[in-house]
């Protein structure tokens, strides 16, 4: 795939779930992938799977909330794979609790450190490389970037911030040839959504509002990410691409 094959791609939160699927998909398309995750063991498993299939990958352990750690990862990637041309900011966490709950503020702070500051930290760390390669940034938003619900205000606010971060960066970085887009997954069958999927009432509400009447699979995020990371989307920047079974059309 033009713009992906032979390019260096960095995927955060790639030890499991959506990030793992995206990393594997980029590798199948010919990218050399840096598999980044706070859990070094799961990152290694994903990287090993890529290599076993004939691809190129390294594993890097990183807490994206740590600015210095992100800078160190950028140095490692450049030294071992070359300058990054694709950055997928997938790492994220969720916490469901009422705004009035004891400890809410601590949860809010942690969610923003990972979901928002983490994306900023990775862009900051890789910006020189992405500028040199006229790279592509793909952020993981959510349907919660544009809707809301009870007991999820911190997560919804963080994903709303990612949408605006994507748009603002797209406007700012176009001058140096970097495109910035985001995808907005709906309910995807990953460990992060396990609680929702196990609750008949909660998942029922989602399915009632989803024209395709099913939960998505992590593999179904790969095509949209590849599109935004490749030259097929060469005139696309600042976009939010829903991958939600039609949830946002209603």
Beta strands, then each sheet from edge to edge (+ up, - down):
strand 1: 8-11
strand 2: 32-37
strand 3: 56-61
strand 4: 84-89
strand 5: 136-140
strand 6: 179-185
strand 7: 240-243
sheet 1: 3+ 2+ 1+ 4+ 5+ 6+ 7+
end
